[in-house]
């Protein structure tokens, strides 16, 4: 399995994501949108984007491990942010970097009015490509 993450010339360069992810592998792992809940269903970090980011990305890490996938095998993320503001980016990056380190999968960030519960500030889903 390999994932090549590229920020090609002619596109704005980003420290947080890659514009292109080329994945080769035999199995795709789809991780449903993860929110900032612990294993008991309690919201972690109500009104705290950094705490929610850490919990969301930790949940993605646990889901990946359950499927036999690693964070560096993630090719694509979709990030939904309730009441998005530009300053959320650096807060979201804290949890993201804790899971992915230097790996920068392609991503899409979508600002939404609300998520499924008003306490949720962030929801993230993932797509990984692994060899069997």
DODOTOR-933654 format. One record per residue (C-alpha): residue number from 1; x, y, z. Coordinates in steps of 0.1 Angstrom, whole numbers. Example, Ala and Ser with C-alpha at 12.3 -4.5 7.8 and 13.67 -1.06 7.14 Angstrom:
<rec palum="1" c1="123" c2="-45" c3="78"/>
<rec palum="2" c1="137" c2="-11" c3="71"/>
***
This chain:
<rec palum="1" c1="0" c2="0" c3="0"/>
<rec palum="2" c1="12" c2="35" c3="-7"/>
<rec palum="3" c1="-3" c2="69" c3="-6"/>
<rec palum="4" c1="15" c2="98" c3="-23"/>
<rec palum="5" c1="4" c2="132" c3="-11"/>
<rec palum="6" c1="11" c2="161" c3="-34"/>
<rec palum="7" c1="7" c2="198" c3="-34"/>
<rec palum="8" c1="14" c2="205" c3="-71"/>
<rec palum="9" c1="29" c2="237" c3="-85"/>
<rec palum="10" c1="2" c2="262" c3="-95"/>
<rec palum="11" c1="-20" c2="255" c3="-66"/>
<rec palum="12" c1="-18" c2="273" c3="-32"/>
<rec palum="13" c1="5" c2="255" c3="-8"/>
<rec palum="14" c1="-9" c2="243" c3="25"/>
<rec palum="15" c1="7" c2="231" c3="57"/>
<rec palum="16" c1="-25" c2="213" c3="67"/>
<rec palum="17" c1="-35" c2="191" c3="37"/>
<rec palum="18" c1="-25" c2="179" c3="3"/>
<rec palum="19" c1="-44" c2="189" c3="-29"/>
<rec palum="20" c1="-38" c2="154" c3="-44"/>
<rec palum="21" c1="-36" c2="120" c3="-27"/>
<rec palum="22" c1="-27" c2="90" c3="-50"/>
<rec palum="23" c1="-35" c2="58" c3="-33"/>
<rec palum="24" c1="-26" c2="22" c3="-42"/>
<rec palum="25" c1="-39" c2="-7" c3="-23"/>
<rec palum="26" c1="-64" c2="-35" c3="-23"/>
<rec palum="27" c1="-89" c2="-26" c3="4"/>
<rec palum="28" c1="-107" c2="7" c3="11"/>
<rec palum="29" c1="-117" c2="15" c3="47"/>
<rec palum="30" c1="-145" c2="41" c3="52"/>
<rec palum="31" c1="-147" c2="57" c3="86"/>
<rec palum="32" c1="-181" c2="72" c3="94"/>
<rec palum="33" c1="-182" c2="108" c3="106"/>
<rec palum="34" c1="-167" c2="109" c3="141"/>
<rec palum="35" c1="-177" c2="135" c3="167"/>
<rec palum="36" c1="-163" c2="144" c3="201"/>
<rec palum="37" c1="-179" c2="116" c3="222"/>
<rec palum="38" c1="-160" c2="92" c3="245"/>
<rec palum="39" c1="-167" c2="54" c3="245"/>
<rec palum="40" c1="-198" c2="60" c3="268"/>
<rec palum="41" c1="-213" c2="86" c3="245"/>
<rec palum="42" c1="-205" c2="116" c3="266"/>
<rec palum="43" c1="-195" c2="148" c3="247"/>
<rec palum="44" c1="-159" c2="157" c3="253"/>
<rec palum="45" c1="-149" c2="194" c3="252"/>
<rec palum="46" c1="-183" c2="211" c3="250"/>
<rec palum="47" c1="-176" c2="247" c3="236"/>
<rec palum="48" c1="-138" c2="238" c3="233"/>
<rec palum="49" c1="-127" c2="233" c3="196"/>
<rec palum="50" c1="-92" c2="220" c3="206"/>
<rec palum="51" c1="-106" c2="194" c3="230"/>
<rec palum="52" c1="-132" c2="183" c3="204"/>
<rec palum="53" c1="-106" c2="181" c3="177"/>
<rec palum="54" c1="-84" c2="159" c3="199"/>
<rec palum="55" c1="-113" c2="136" c3="207"/>
<rec palum="56" c1="-126" c2="134" c3="171"/>
<rec palum="57" c1="-92" c2="125" c3="157"/>
<rec palum="58" c1="-85" c2="100" c3="185"/>
<rec palum="59" c1="-118" c2="84" c3="176"/>
<rec palum="60" c1="-107" c2="82" c3="140"/>
<rec palum="61" c1="-75" c2="66" c3="151"/>
<rec palum="62" c1="-94" c2="39" c3="171"/>
<rec palum="63" c1="-117" c2="32" c3="142"/>
<rec palum="64" c1="-88" c2="29" c3="118"/>
<rec palum="65" c1="-70" c2="4" c3="142"/>
<rec palum="66" c1="-101" c2="-17" c3="145"/>
<rec palum="67" c1="-102" c2="-20" c3="107"/>
<rec palum="68" c1="-65" c2="-29" c3="106"/>
<rec palum="69" c1="-55" c2="5" c3="91"/>
<rec palum="70" c1="-30" c2="31" c3="101"/>
<rec palum="71" c1="-33" c2="69" c3="100"/>
<rec palum="72" c1="-7" c2="71" c3="73"/>
<rec palum="73" c1="-30" c2="50" c3="51"/>
<rec palum="74" c1="-57" c2="77" c3="51"/>
<rec palum="75" c1="-61" c2="92" c3="16"/>
<rec palum="76" c1="-91" c2="116" c3="22"/>
<rec palum="77" c1="-108" c2="134" c3="51"/>
<rec palum="78" c1="-140" c2="154" c3="51"/>
<rec palum="79" c1="-142" c2="179" c3="79"/>
<rec palum="80" c1="-175" c2="195" c3="89"/>
<rec palum="81" c1="-174" c2="225" c3="112"/>
<rec palum="82" c1="-204" c2="240" c3="129"/>
<rec palum="83" c1="-205" c2="278" c3="128"/>
<rec palum="84" c1="-171" c2="278" c3="110"/>
<rec palum="85" c1="-147" c2="307" c3="117"/>
<rec palum="86" c1="-112" c2="310" c3="102"/>
<rec palum="87" c1="-96" c2="307" c3="136"/>
<rec palum="88" c1="-109" c2="272" c3="139"/>
<rec palum="89" c1="-83" c2="259" c3="115"/>
<rec palum="90" c1="-54" c2="261" c3="139"/>
<rec palum="91" c1="-75" c2="245" c3="167"/>
<rec palum="92" c1="-85" c2="216" c3="144"/>
<rec palum="93" c1="-49" c2="211" c3="133"/>
<rec palum="94" c1="-39" c2="203" c3="169"/>
<rec palum="95" c1="-60" c2="171" c3="170"/>
<rec palum="96" c1="-52" c2="163" c3="134"/>
<rec palum="97" c1="-14" c2="166" c3="139"/>
<rec palum="98" c1="-16" c2="143" c3="170"/>
<rec palum="99" c1="-31" c2="116" c3="148"/>
<rec palum="100" c1="-14" c2="121" c3="115"/>
<rec palum="101" c1="19" c2="138" c3="123"/>
<rec palum="102" c1="35" c2="148" c3="90"/>
<rec palum="103" c1="10" c2="128" c3="69"/>
<rec palum="104" c1="-13" c2="153" c3="51"/>
<rec palum="105" c1="-42" c2="135" c3="33"/>
<rec palum="106" c1="-64" c2="153" c3="9"/>
<rec palum="107" c1="-93" c2="170" c3="27"/>
<rec palum="108" c1="-124" c2="191" c3="23"/>
<rec palum="109" c1="-135" c2="214" c3="51"/>
<rec palum="110" c1="-172" c2="223" c3="50"/>
<rec palum="111" c1="-187" c2="250" c3="73"/>
<rec palum="112" c1="-222" c2="240" c3="83"/>
<rec palum="113" c1="-249" c2="258" c3="105"/>
<rec palum="114" c1="-251" c2="229" c3="129"/>
<rec palum="115" c1="-243" c2="192" c3="134"/>
<rec palum="116" c1="-266" c2="164" c3="148"/>
<rec palum="117" c1="-263" c2="178" c3="183"/>
<rec palum="118" c1="-258" c2="214" c3="192"/>
<rec palum="119" c1="-228" c2="205" c3="214"/>
<rec palum="120" c1="-209" c2="191" c3="185"/>
<rec palum="121" c1="-185" c2="216" c3="169"/>
<rec palum="122" c1="-167" c2="192" c3="146"/>
<rec palum="123" c1="-173" c2="160" c3="127"/>
<rec palum="124" c1="-147" c2="142" c3="105"/>
<rec palum="125" c1="-150" c2="112" c3="82"/>
<rec palum="126" c1="-120" c2="93" c3="66"/>
<rec palum="127" c1="-111" c2="71" c3="37"/>
<rec palum="128" c1="-81" c2="48" c3="40"/>
<rec palum="129" c1="-65" c2="25" c3="14"/>
<rec palum="130" c1="-47" c2="-6" c3="27"/>
<rec palum="131" c1="-33" c2="-38" c3="14"/>
<rec palum="132" c1="-49" c2="-70" c3="25"/>
***
